[in-house]
Amino acid sequence: MGFGFVLDSPGPFADKCRVRVCVIFNPTAKGDKARHFRQHLDRIAQEAALKLTQQPNHAQDLAAEAVREGFEVIVAAGGDGTVNEVLNGIAREPQGCERACFAVLPLGTMNVFARELRLPLRFHGAWEAIRRGREVRVDLARAEFDGEGGRQVRYFCQMGGAGLDARAIELVDWGTKKKVGPLAYVLAGLRAVREKPPKISVSAGTEQATGELVLLGNGRLYGGPFRIFPGASPRDGLLEICLFPKARWTTVLWCGARLLTSLRLPPGAVRRLRAPTLRLTAASPVPFELDGEWAGRLPATFHVERDALRVIVP
């Protein structure tokens, strides 16, 4: 197939060869950004192959297929859920992260990974960044846990969490989400915070700790612009662990107010650890999420592979 760009700026494709590009998109995606993206489908189709998802988790299969077909750039056109699916499709293929460069067209509400990479959040700027093809390498994180069918491996690029936030995601009513968007997470969070929070144990090297909510950062941002992990970097081979001793109404109100005014957590609200590998356990099967998507239940082990993911940045 002849799809691709002729790139002429510094980057992984600076030899001006034609680069084969695949864009993976959910045709039923809602919102202004998705509608604006559809207006440019003809232009995109002249420069890239389009693969349209047909059901949940289909983007993962399409991304794996694109790796096998030899596409050098695979683009996730969507929100953080689509980004995570496409990432997992690339990473599960043998040498997938070496064979293909990952790119994002941010069409979602939060676009956390796109914000972390400082990608333009509007279509034209993001598409031109992809066309220029400037590549960097960032860390690739993964969770290993027991699930349906045995041992599971799930990759993530930005963040994870166990406890209250994952329980809220688990409780989201998808019909409500279609009607009210991000407010559905707030409503689910109000339900989750009424439940008795579990105790979660963290084992990170020689350090041990216990709390009621654990957030993991492979970058600074969580939930959009909020700098929950100010010391984290997607290029240092470490996860930043943000441990809340308590996850009650008082914690939510205290931390929520500070986040809204300063985009940061209050000093002293959490204990912070940093490690390349950690294990989370609990007495009950506590849920955890990756990149804002429900993933499974504890226990789980989390690892970081340094500089394993090729991504396109501005």
Secondary structure, 3 states (H helix, E strand, C coil): CCCCEECCCCCCCCCCCEECEEEEECCCCCCHHHHHHHCCHHHHHHHCEEEECCCCCHHHHHHHHHHHCCCCEEEEEECHHHHHHHHHHHHHCCCHHHHCEEEEEECCCCCHHHHHCCCCCCHHHHHHHHHHCEEEEEEEEEEEEEECCEEEEEEECCEEEEEHHHHHHHHCCHHHHHHHCCHHHHHHHHHHCCCCCCCEEEEECCEEEEECEEEEECCCCECCCECCCCCCCCCCCCEEEEEECCCCHHHHHHHHHHHHHHCCCCCCCCEEEEECEEEEEECCCCEEEECCEEEEECCEEEEEEEEEEEEEEC
